[in-house]
Amino acid sequence: MTRSLHLSAAFAAILFAWGANAQSYGDPASGLSIASPAGFKAEAGGRHPQFDVTIDISSKTGTPKAVNSSGQLCTLGFKRAAQNAQLTREIVNEQMAKPEWQQLYRNMFETIGTVSDLKLFEHQGFTGIELIVIPKAGPNAQNVRMFTSTMETAKGRTALICVTDQASLAAALPQFKALRSTIHAPE
């Protein structure tokens, strides 16, 4: 009996420590949420012209490196889309696999920069598009890299946009993908 109490106490302490290192956030109105991995902090984001709701994500350790003065590393955003209401998971996945649909995303991001490394990913059973963007404008734009992950559901578009510098990008990609894996997109 005593041994199981000690194991239970140890397990509770581990869970508490893990929870203290990670900070999750969810928007109850939209259903958008993130269960941030340890070392990251998520909180309500500000107004954004492209999204109805945003969640700001920062690194508690300074790694990956944020390129803005606020220390914000990523924005998780959701935009409702009434035209998506009739989309099923199967329809979304078929569309995302089509080269012409991928080109639409490439074109959308090429308005702000040079697009590279366009790839598909799967999350919540939906196929999404990830890509890297080198911005055309902004402070030190040639040295900035944006990692974006976008997915469509019947409720709308969810996007994770993370920004770091060129030197940090390769090491940051696994962390950005780990963040993406903890997102819950409204379905």
Buried (B, 14 or more C-beta within 10 A) or exposed (E): EEEEEEEEEEEEEEEEEEEEEBBBBBBEEBBBBBBBBBBBBBEEBEEBEEBBBBBBBBBBEEBBBBBEEEBBBBBBBBBBBEEBEEBEBEEBBEBBEEEEBBEEBBEBBBEBBEBEEBEEBEBEEBBBBBBBBBBEEEEEEEEBBBBBBBBBBBBBBBBBBBBBBEEBBEEBBEBBBBBBEBBBBBE
